């Protein structure tokens, strides 16, 4: 079987589960063979060795059941780097890069800022902020020890030092400690009845949904964040595209000033910030 035939067959099988079946197939086959997608394109007439064909078949079978490509490859690109991922953490989304860009702009005029990432998962937000601002003191919190194993490994590979802590959102926010310049979070915000959860069944559900209306984690974070922020410090959260009114109301109710929501690259309301008075 030629590479072109293997890709075409995989595309047909992946159409029901993927918006980009060709890209998925090429990534998986290229990873197996050690080729980039561009290199793969110049070798489409090459024969696929039986051992490679068998391995590729197993990958496509798993992808056809809905397993994310990132889990099959073991890594995912984010911001300017790649991180290791596993079923212990969410697959990083491009939408979350908005949170990073906005956070960096917020920190732009601060020297040696202190930043906390609540619900860090694979660590991508904390890692991006530390890589862009080496002078920042970055703390990353997650309730899952398994997720922090992945995050610590990513930090080690990227050569950055972050204070990783295993804790619950509420417990950490109500605990004792230094006031922070910025708290950022991409918490579980998918409602339990959201039909999209069915397509995300391979990812850790506790990182996706609160099992209720999708606002519980946001309620806890927004209601208690001022306890751990310095005056003028910022709270920045990612949320669902249809949650802007509710999230803004929570910020106002908690006494934040300058509440503002920004759109992601798809034009959807995706992140909201408020300043502690």
N, C-alpha and C positions, 0 to 999 in steps of 0.2 A: 504494500500500500504506500502510495506517495504521500508526502506531507499535505499536499493540497486536498487529497481525498479524505485524509483523516480530519482535517479542519472542517471540510464541508459536511461530513457526517456528524461531527460534534455540534456544529451550528444548528443542524436540523433538530437534534435532540435537546438543545438548550433553549430553543425559541420560546417554550412555554414558561420558563422560569427566569429568563434574563432579558433585559432591554438591550444588551450588547453581546449577543451570542458569539459573533466573530471575535471580538476583543477577548472575551473570556477564553475561548478555545485557543487563541494564539498565545495568550499569557501562560496558560497551563502547559501547552506543548513546548513553548519557548523555554519555560523554566525547566522542564524535564531535559531538554536537549542542550541547555546552556546558551540559547540564542536570544537576542533581543527580537522584538517584533519586526524591526527592519531587516535584521539578518535572516529571520524566518522567511520573509517575503522573497529573498533572493535564492532560497533553497526549496521552493515549493515542489520542484520536480524530483527532489531527492527521495529515496526510499526510506521508509520508517522501519527501523529494526524491530523484529518481533518483541523483544524485551521492552523496548520503549513503547510500542503499540499497546502492549498489555498494561503497562503502568498508566499510560494516558487514558486508556479505557476505564480504569478504576477511578481516576480523577473526574472524568466526565460523568460517570455514573453517580458519584457523590454530588457533583454540581447540579445534575438533573433533578436531584431530590431537594434542591434549594440551599445546599451548604454554600456559604459565601466563598468567593474566590480567594479572599484574603486569608481565610483559615486553611485553604488547600495549599496556598503558597507559603503560609506562615509569616507573612509580612504585608504591610500596607504603607503606601506613601502618604505623608502628611506634611504640610507647610514646605520646608526645604529638605526634609529627611525622610527616612523610612523607619518604621518600628516593627518589632516582632508582635504578632497578635496570636491569640488562641481563643478557644471558646470561653475562657475565663473573663474576657474583656469584650466590650463592643468593638466593632470595626469602625475606625475613625471615619467621619464623614467630612466632605468638603465644606459643608455649612458651618462646621465648628471653627474653621479657619477665620471666619468673621469675628468670632470671639477673641481670637489671638490678635488679629490686626487692631481691633478696637482697644484691647487691653494695652498693647504696646503704645498706642497713641496716648492713652490715659497716663501711662507711666513716663512719657517722654520728658517731662520737665522735672522729674524726681531723681535725686541722687540716691543710689543704693536702696531702692524701694523694697518693701516687704510685701509679698504676694502669697495668697493661699488658693489652691485649686481644690475645691470640694468635689469628691466623686471622680478621682483622677483616672480610674480605669487603666488603660495602657500607658498613661502618663503624657499623652501628646500635648495637652495644653501647657502643663508645667514645663515639659521639655522645650517646647518652642519658645516660651517666655525666657527660660534660663539661657538658651542658646543665643537669643537676640539681645538679652540683657544680662551678661555675665555678672554684673555688679549686684543684681537683685538677689535677695534672700527668699527663696521659693520653698514653700511647704506644700505637700500634696497629701490629701486625705482620702482614704477609701475604707469602706467597711469590709471589703473582701480581701483576705490575706492572699488568695490565689491571684487576684488582680495585681496586687502590689509586688508579687514575685515577677510578673511580666514587666511591670513598670520599672522596677529596680534593674532588671536585666537590660532594658532599653537605655536607661541612664548610664549604665556601665559601658555599653557599646558606644554611646555617643560622648562619653567622657565628661559628663556634667554631674555636679553635686546638688542633690535635692534632699530635703528633709521629708522622708516618707513616713506617714503615720497611719496606723490602723485605728479608725474611730468612726462613730456614727456622726452624721451631720449635726444633729441637735446637741449631742453630748459635747462635741468640740466647740460649737458656737457658744454654749453656756459655760464652758470651762474657763479656767484662768490662763492668762498668757498675754503676750505683748499685743498692742493694738496694731492692726495691719493697714497698709496703704490701699490695698485692693484685694477683694475676694472675688474669684471667678468660679463659675460652676456650670457644668453641663449635666444637670441631674436627670433622673428618670421622670419624663414628662408625658409619656404616651398613656392615654386613658385605657383602662382595662378592656373596654368594649371596642376599642379601635380595631377595625378589620385588618389593618396593616401588621398587627402583631403576628398574624398567621404566617406571613412571609419572613418574619424575623425569629422564627422558633429556634434557630441554631445559636442565637446570641443570648447572653445571660439576661433573663427576664427581670431580675432585680435592678439591672442597670437601665432598663427600658421603661418600666411601668411601676407605679405605686400600688397597683391592684385596685385602684379606685378611679378617680376622675383625672388623674395625671397632674394634679396641682399640689398634692400633699407635700412632696419634697420641696417644691418652690415655696409653699406656705411656711414651712419650718425655716428654710434658709433666709427668706426675706424678713420674717418676723423677728429673727434673732441675730441677724448679721451685725447690727449696729453695736452689739455688745463686744464685738471683736474688731471693730473698725475705729481708727483714729478720727477726730473731727475733720470733715472734708474727704474722708476716705471713700472709696467706691465699691459698690456691689454690682457685679455684671453677671447675668445669667442667660443661658440659651433656653429657648422654650419652643413649643409648637406654633405653627403659623397661625392657628386660630385662637391662641391664648393671650394675645397682646392686651386686650381690654382687662382681663382678669389679673394678669401679671402687673400691669401698670397700677391697677387699683390696690393690689397688695403692697406695692412700693409706697404709694401715697399713704395708705393706712399705717404703715410702719414708720412714717415720718421722714422719708427720704426726699431730698430736693432734686431738682433738675432731672426728673425722670424722662428718659428718652428711649425709644425703640428704633432699631435699624433693620434694614432689609438684607436678606442674603442675596447671592448672585442670581437666584431665581425670582427675585422680587417679592419674597415672602417675609413677613415680620419674624425675625429669628432671634434677636438678642435685645435685652433691655438692661439699662444701667440706671442707678440712682446714686446720689451723693449724700453721705451722712452729714447732718447739719453740725 
